[in-house]
Amino acid sequence: MCVRWLLLLVSIAASPAYAAALDGELRLSLPAAERLWQEHNRELKLAKTAVLGAEADVLSAGQAPNPQVSLNVASISPQEGFGNGGVRDKRMDSIVRFDQLIERGNKRELRGQVAEARLKASRGDLDDAQRQQRLTLWAAYYDLMLAQEKKQVVADAALLYGKSLSASEIRLKVGDISGTDLARLRIDKLRADNDARQAVADLEKAQVSLAYLIGKEIDARLLIAADSWHASGAVVEKRIDLSLRPDVRAARARVDAAERARELARSLKQRDVTVGVQLEHNLQNNPTNSFGVGVSVPLFVRYEYQGEIARAEADLQAARESLEQTEAQARGSVDQARADLLASLERRERLESGLLADAGRVAKAAEFAYAKGAMSLIDLLDARRTWRQVQLETAQARADHAKALATWRAANGELSE
């Protein structure tokens, strides 16, 4: 029994939600954020509802028309009325009739085919919504990672300026620095404080954006992106089959649905037949029972569904044009994503391969030289600004590369799975 409780407590403590109770933070890896997104994302729920509606349309499209039953009384004399006696003695005819519409022209099968094709399109829309929303989730997660890193960089810079300002105020009293240098340092300290405050605001915005996507709006300020930047690597060249992308699949399904709908519209020119059977109970003189049958068909003397057919032709043409547009946009998105990925990779590698390390060494050397009196304050402040700027540019480059890679995968249809 104790072992069960211990295992339960361990499983609860390992869950992402329990991290908030431990240290006031909700630390999430990207896979954990995806699990929450799958459960709570509102756009996905709407897309799933559309699929449910399309499934209901398939169910209704495959049903045959219901028969109709009618009850009539006739042969009632205006002079004598219903007559005396009970119901069975009334002088009138009672007629019970059953009518059944018999569809011709394969209408029922065509309706089912249209509904099935539209269901396939709705499922493609759901997959495409997952692809786009997952890309949005990844971008929001990387924005949070970037905001966290920027906040740390500018906070460290503000702390360093604060220590330098305190030390310089002491040095001013003993005449080691001038009042002008102290003023310059104070100005840079205020700028660093402003940057730090803006970084906090940017972090809160990133937390709110991610919280909406995963349904954690109440805990937005607790969200922490726990992953680190993945290593850079070469772009993998591969042949893209655009027909597998969910938006292209959905567009093709809509073309198929429009073709079936056109056939359904044309089938309206095939006259449906209504067959009826009736039972008549006559109480006028000698009670008698009789049977009858009837057949009715519409007469196309004024209209032969030209409008419905023309509308179906126009919808088919629109579906084909939409398919061509979707395929062209898919090809363009792949090419653009590849170009953005290559550019972001090159920029990140340039920064990480030497520029970041060089700027760090220059900043450390400047701090040492200034402490020994071998460098002016202006040169020190310039080295600090350069170091902070390179750090921020590197963080931005890593985020841009991560988002470009996600966009590349989304363009290839990988994020719809």
C-alpha positions as CSV (number, residue, x, y, z in Angstrom):
1,M,0.0,0.0,0.0
2,C,2.8,2.4,0.9
3,V,4.6,1.6,-2.4
4,R,1.4,2.5,-4.3
5,W,1.2,5.9,-2.6
6,L,4.9,6.5,-3.2
7,L,4.6,5.7,-6.9
8,L,1.5,8.0,-7.1
9,L,3.4,10.9,-5.5
10,V,6.4,10.4,-7.8
11,S,4.1,10.5,-10.9
12,I,2.4,13.7,-9.7
13,A,5.7,15.4,-8.9
14,A,7.0,14.4,-12.4
15,S,4.1,16.1,-14.2
16,P,4.6,19.5,-15.7
17,A,1.7,21.1,-13.8
18,Y,3.3,20.1,-10.5
19,A,6.4,22.1,-11.2
20,A,4.4,25.3,-10.5
21,A,3.6,24.1,-7.0
22,L,7.2,23.3,-6.3
23,D,9.0,26.6,-7.3
24,G,6.4,29.0,-8.6
25,E,7.2,28.1,-12.2
26,L,5.6,25.9,-14.8
27,R,8.6,24.6,-16.7
28,L,7.6,23.1,-20.1
29,S,9.6,21.3,-22.7
30,L,8.3,21.6,-26.3
31,P,6.8,18.1,-26.3
32,A,5.0,18.8,-23.0
33,A,3.7,22.1,-24.5
34,E,2.5,20.1,-27.5
35,R,0.6,17.7,-25.3
36,L,-1.2,20.6,-23.7
37,W,-1.8,22.1,-27.1
38,Q,-3.4,18.9,-28.4
39,E,-5.8,18.9,-25.4
40,H,-6.8,22.6,-25.1
41,N,-6.2,24.4,-28.4
42,R,-9.4,26.1,-29.4
43,E,-8.7,26.3,-33.2
44,L,-8.2,22.5,-33.2
45,K,-11.4,22.0,-31.4
46,L,-13.3,24.0,-34.0
47,A,-11.7,22.1,-36.8
48,K,-12.6,18.8,-35.1
49,T,-16.2,20.0,-34.8
50,A,-16.3,20.7,-38.6
51,V,-15.3,17.0,-39.1
52,L,-18.1,15.9,-36.9
53,G,-20.6,17.9,-38.9
54,A,-19.3,16.4,-42.1
55,E,-19.7,12.9,-40.7
56,A,-23.3,13.7,-39.9
57,D,-23.8,14.9,-43.5
58,V,-22.5,11.5,-44.7
59,L,-25.1,9.8,-42.5
60,S,-28.0,11.9,-43.7
61,A,-26.9,11.8,-47.4
62,G,-27.1,8.0,-47.6
63,Q,-30.7,7.8,-46.4
64,A,-33.6,7.0,-48.7
65,P,-36.7,9.3,-48.5
66,N,-39.2,8.4,-45.8
67,P,-42.7,7.3,-46.9
68,Q,-45.7,9.4,-46.2
69,V,-49.1,8.4,-44.8
70,S,-52.3,10.3,-45.1
71,L,-55.8,9.9,-43.7
72,N,-58.8,11.5,-45.5
73,V,-62.6,11.4,-45.2
74,A,-64.8,12.0,-48.2
75,S,-68.3,11.6,-49.6
76,I,-69.9,13.7,-46.9
77,S,-73.4,14.9,-47.9
78,P,-74.0,18.6,-47.4
79,Q,-77.7,17.9,-46.8
80,E,-77.5,14.9,-44.5
81,G,-74.1,15.6,-42.9
82,F,-72.4,12.7,-41.2
83,G,-75.6,10.9,-40.4
84,N,-76.7,9.4,-37.1
85,G,-75.1,6.7,-35.0
86,G,-71.6,5.9,-34.0
87,V,-68.5,6.4,-36.0
88,R,-68.9,3.2,-37.9
89,D,-72.4,4.2,-38.9
90,K,-71.4,7.6,-40.3
91,R,-72.1,8.1,-44.0
92,M,-68.6,8.9,-45.3
93,D,-65.6,7.3,-46.9
94,S,-62.4,6.8,-44.9
95,I,-59.2,6.7,-47.0
96,V,-55.7,5.7,-45.7
97,R,-52.9,6.3,-48.2
98,F,-49.2,5.5,-48.3
99,D,-46.9,7.3,-50.7
100,Q,-43.2,6.5,-51.4
101,L,-40.9,8.7,-53.4
102,I,-38.6,6.6,-55.6
103,E,-35.5,8.5,-56.7
104,R,-34.0,8.0,-60.1
105,G,-30.8,9.0,-61.7
106,N,-28.6,7.6,-58.9
107,K,-29.3,10.6,-56.7
108,R,-28.9,8.8,-53.4
109,E,-25.5,7.4,-54.3
110,L,-24.3,10.7,-55.7
111,R,-25.4,12.5,-52.5
112,G,-23.4,10.0,-50.5
113,Q,-20.3,10.5,-52.8
114,V,-20.6,14.3,-52.4
115,A,-20.8,14.0,-48.6
116,E,-17.9,11.5,-48.5
117,A,-15.7,13.8,-50.5
118,R,-16.6,16.8,-48.3
119,L,-15.8,14.7,-45.2
120,K,-12.4,14.0,-46.8
121,A,-11.9,17.7,-47.3
122,S,-12.8,18.4,-43.7
123,R,-10.3,15.9,-42.5
124,G,-7.7,17.6,-44.7
125,D,-8.7,20.9,-43.2
126,L,-8.2,19.4,-39.7
127,D,-4.8,18.2,-40.7
128,D,-3.9,21.5,-42.2
129,A,-5.1,23.3,-39.0
130,Q,-2.9,21.0,-37.0
131,R,0.0,21.8,-39.3
132,Q,-0.5,25.6,-39.0
133,Q,-1.3,25.7,-35.3
134,R,1.6,23.4,-34.5
135,L,3.9,25.9,-36.3
136,T,2.3,28.7,-34.4
137,L,2.9,26.8,-31.1
138,W,6.6,26.2,-32.0
139,A,7.1,29.8,-32.9
140,A,5.5,30.9,-29.7
141,Y,7.7,28.5,-27.7
142,Y,10.8,29.8,-29.5
143,D,9.7,33.4,-28.8
144,L,9.5,32.6,-25.1
145,M,13.0,31.0,-25.2
146,L,14.3,34.1,-26.9
147,A,12.5,36.5,-24.5
148,Q,14.0,34.5,-21.5
149,E,17.5,34.8,-23.0
150,K,17.2,38.5,-23.8
151,K,15.9,39.1,-20.3
152,Q,19.0,37.4,-18.8
153,V,21.4,39.3,-21.1
154,V,20.0,42.7,-20.4
155,A,19.6,41.9,-16.7
156,D,23.3,40.9,-16.4
157,A,24.2,44.1,-18.3
158,A,22.1,46.3,-15.9
159,L,23.7,44.6,-12.9
160,L,27.2,45.2,-14.2
161,Y,26.4,48.9,-14.9
162,G,25.0,49.1,-11.4
163,K,28.2,47.8,-9.8
164,S,30.3,50.0,-12.0
165,L,28.3,53.1,-11.1
166,S,28.6,52.4,-7.4
167,A,32.4,51.9,-7.8
168,S,32.7,55.0,-9.9
169,E,30.9,57.2,-7.4
170,I,33.5,56.2,-4.9
171,R,36.3,56.8,-7.4
172,L,34.9,60.3,-8.1
173,K,35.3,61.3,-4.5
174,V,39.0,60.4,-4.6
175,G,39.5,62.1,-8.0
176,D,40.2,58.9,-10.1
177,I,37.5,59.8,-12.6
178,S,35.8,63.0,-13.8
179,G,32.2,64.0,-13.3
180,T,31.7,63.7,-17.1
181,D,32.7,60.1,-17.1
182,L,30.4,59.4,-14.2
183,A,27.6,61.1,-16.1
184,R,28.3,58.9,-19.1
185,L,28.2,55.8,-17.0
186,R,25.0,56.9,-15.3
187,I,23.3,57.4,-18.8
188,D,24.3,53.9,-19.9
189,K,23.1,52.5,-16.6
190,L,19.6,54.1,-17.2
191,R,19.6,52.8,-20.7
192,A,20.4,49.3,-19.4
193,D,17.6,49.6,-16.8
194,N,15.1,50.6,-19.5
195,D,16.2,47.6,-21.7
196,A,15.8,45.3,-18.7
197,R,12.3,46.6,-18.1
198,Q,11.4,46.2,-21.8
199,A,12.8,42.7,-21.7
200,V,10.4,41.8,-18.8
201,A,7.5,43.2,-20.8
202,D,8.5,41.2,-23.9
203,L,8.8,38.1,-21.7
204,E,5.3,38.5,-20.4
205,K,3.9,39.0,-23.9
206,A,5.6,35.7,-25.0
207,Q,4.2,33.9,-22.0
208,V,0.7,35.2,-22.8
209,S,0.9,34.1,-26.4
210,L,2.1,30.6,-25.5
211,A,-0.5,30.3,-22.7
212,Y,-3.4,30.9,-25.0
213,L,-2.3,28.2,-27.4
214,I,-2.0,25.6,-24.6
215,G,-5.0,26.7,-22.5
216,K,-3.0,28.0,-19.6
217,E,-4.0,31.6,-19.5
218,I,-4.3,31.7,-15.8
219,D,-0.8,30.4,-15.3
220,A,0.7,32.6,-18.1
221,R,3.3,34.3,-15.9
222,L,4.5,31.0,-14.5
223,L,5.4,29.5,-17.9
224,I,9.1,28.8,-18.5
225,A,10.5,27.3,-21.7
226,A,12.8,24.6,-20.4
227,D,14.4,23.5,-23.7
228,S,17.7,24.7,-25.0
229,W,18.5,25.7,-28.6
230,H,19.1,22.8,-30.9
231,A,22.4,22.6,-32.7
232,S,22.6,24.1,-36.2
233,G,23.0,21.8,-39.1
234,A,22.9,21.6,-42.9
235,V,19.6,21.8,-44.7
236,V,18.6,18.3,-45.8
237,E,17.7,18.4,-49.5
238,K,14.7,16.1,-50.4
239,R,12.1,15.8,-53.0
240,I,8.8,17.2,-51.9
241,D,5.5,15.5,-52.8
242,L,3.1,18.4,-52.6
243,S,0.1,16.1,-53.0
244,L,0.7,14.8,-49.5
245,R,0.3,18.3,-47.9
246,P,-3.1,18.5,-46.1
247,D,-4.2,21.7,-47.7
248,V,-3.6,20.2,-51.2
249,R,-5.4,17.0,-50.2
250,A,-8.3,19.1,-48.9
251,A,-8.4,21.1,-52.2
252,R,-8.4,17.9,-54.3
253,A,-11.2,16.5,-52.2
254,R,-13.3,19.6,-52.8
255,V,-12.7,19.2,-56.6
256,D,-14.0,15.6,-56.3
257,A,-17.0,16.8,-54.3
258,A,-17.8,19.5,-56.9
259,E,-17.6,16.9,-59.7
260,R,-20.0,14.6,-57.8
261,A,-22.3,17.6,-57.1
262,R,-22.4,18.5,-60.8
263,E,-23.5,14.9,-61.5
264,L,-26.1,15.2,-58.8
265,A,-27.4,18.4,-60.3
266,R,-27.6,16.8,-63.8
267,S,-29.5,13.9,-62.3
268,L,-32.3,16.3,-61.3
269,K,-33.5,16.0,-64.9
270,Q,-34.3,12.4,-64.2
271,R,-37.9,12.4,-63.0
272,D,-38.5,10.9,-59.6
273,V,-41.6,8.7,-59.3
274,T,-44.0,8.7,-56.4
275,V,-45.9,5.4,-55.9
276,G,-49.0,5.4,-53.7
277,V,-51.2,2.6,-52.2
278,Q,-54.6,3.4,-50.6
279,L,-57.3,1.6,-48.6
280,E,-60.8,3.1,-48.8
281,H,-63.6,2.2,-46.4
282,N,-67.1,3.2,-47.8
283,L,-70.0,3.8,-45.3
284,Q,-72.4,5.5,-47.7
285,N,-74.8,2.7,-48.3
286,N,-73.5,-0.8,-48.1
287,P,-70.2,-0.7,-46.2
288,T,-67.4,-1.9,-48.6
289,N,-63.6,-1.8,-48.6
290,S,-61.6,-1.1,-51.7
291,F,-58.0,-0.8,-52.7
292,G,-56.2,1.5,-55.1
293,V,-52.7,2.4,-56.4
294,G,-51.4,5.5,-58.0
295,V,-48.2,6.9,-59.6
296,S,-47.2,10.5,-60.0
297,V,-44.3,12.1,-61.8
298,P,-43.3,15.8,-62.2
299,L,-43.9,17.6,-65.5
300,F,-41.0,19.7,-66.7
301,V,-43.1,22.2,-68.6
302,R,-41.5,25.4,-67.3
303,Y,-38.2,24.6,-65.7
304,E,-35.6,21.8,-66.0
305,Y,-33.1,22.7,-63.2
306,Q,-30.9,24.8,-65.5
307,G,-29.9,27.0,-62.6
308,E,-28.9,24.2,-60.3
309,I,-26.8,22.7,-63.1
310,A,-25.1,26.0,-64.0
311,R,-24.4,26.6,-60.3
312,A,-22.8,23.2,-60.0
313,E,-20.6,23.9,-63.1
314,A,-19.5,27.2,-61.6
315,D,-18.7,25.6,-58.2
316,L,-16.6,22.9,-60.0
317,Q,-14.6,25.5,-61.9
318,A,-14.0,27.5,-58.7
319,A,-12.8,24.3,-56.9
320,R,-10.4,23.6,-59.8
321,E,-9.1,27.1,-59.7
322,S,-8.7,26.9,-55.9
323,L,-6.7,23.6,-56.3
324,E,-4.3,25.3,-58.7
325,Q,-3.9,28.3,-56.3
326,T,-3.3,26.0,-53.3
327,E,-0.7,24.0,-55.2
328,A,1.1,27.2,-56.4
329,Q,1.1,28.6,-52.9
330,A,2.4,25.3,-51.5
331,R,5.3,25.3,-54.0
332,G,6.0,28.9,-53.2
333,S,6.0,28.3,-49.4
334,V,8.4,25.5,-49.8
335,D,10.9,27.6,-51.8
336,Q,10.5,30.6,-49.5
337,A,11.0,28.4,-46.4
338,R,14.1,26.9,-47.9
339,A,15.6,30.3,-48.6
340,D,14.8,31.6,-45.1
341,L,16.2,28.5,-43.5
342,L,19.5,28.7,-45.5
343,A,19.8,32.4,-44.7
344,S,19.1,32.0,-41.0
345,L,21.6,29.1,-40.8
346,E,24.4,31.1,-42.3
347,R,23.7,34.1,-40.0
348,R,23.7,31.9,-36.9
349,E,26.9,30.1,-37.9
350,R,28.7,33.3,-38.5
351,L,27.8,34.6,-35.1
352,E,28.5,31.3,-33.3
353,S,31.7,30.4,-35.2
354,G,33.7,33.3,-33.9
355,L,32.0,36.7,-33.5
356,L,30.3,35.8,-30.2
357,A,33.5,34.5,-28.7
358,D,35.6,37.4,-30.0
359,A,33.1,40.0,-28.6
360,G,33.3,38.2,-25.2
361,R,37.1,38.3,-25.1
362,V,37.1,41.9,-26.1
363,A,34.7,42.8,-23.3
364,K,36.7,40.9,-20.7
365,A,39.9,42.6,-21.9
366,A,38.3,46.0,-21.7
367,E,37.1,45.4,-18.2
368,F,40.6,44.4,-17.2
369,A,42.3,47.3,-18.9
370,Y,39.9,49.8,-17.5
371,A,40.4,48.5,-14.0
372,K,44.2,48.9,-14.5
373,G,43.7,52.4,-15.9
374,A,44.9,51.4,-19.4
375,M,41.6,52.2,-21.1
376,S,39.2,55.1,-21.1
377,L,35.6,54.9,-19.9
378,I,34.3,55.6,-23.4
379,D,36.2,52.6,-24.9
380,L,34.9,50.4,-22.0
381,L,31.3,51.4,-22.6
382,D,31.7,50.8,-26.3
383,A,33.0,47.3,-25.6
384,R,30.2,46.6,-23.3
385,R,27.6,47.7,-25.8
386,T,29.2,45.6,-28.5
387,W,29.2,42.5,-26.3
388,R,25.6,42.9,-25.3
389,Q,24.6,43.6,-28.9
390,V,26.3,40.5,-30.2
391,Q,24.7,38.4,-27.4
392,L,21.3,39.6,-28.4
393,E,22.0,39.2,-32.1
394,T,23.1,35.6,-31.4
395,A,20.0,34.8,-29.4
396,Q,17.8,36.3,-32.2
397,A,19.7,34.3,-34.8
398,R,19.1,31.1,-32.9
399,A,15.4,31.8,-32.6
400,D,15.2,32.8,-36.3
401,H,16.9,29.6,-37.3
402,A,14.6,27.5,-35.1
403,K,11.5,29.1,-36.5
404,A,12.8,28.9,-40.0
405,L,13.4,25.1,-39.5
406,A,9.9,24.7,-38.2
407,T,8.5,26.6,-41.1
408,W,10.5,24.4,-43.5
409,R,9.0,21.3,-41.9
410,A,5.5,22.8,-42.0
411,A,5.9,23.7,-45.6
412,N,6.8,20.0,-46.3
413,G,3.7,18.9,-44.4
414,E,5.7,17.3,-41.6
415,L,4.0,19.2,-38.8
416,S,0.5,17.9,-39.7
417,E,1.2,14.5,-38.2
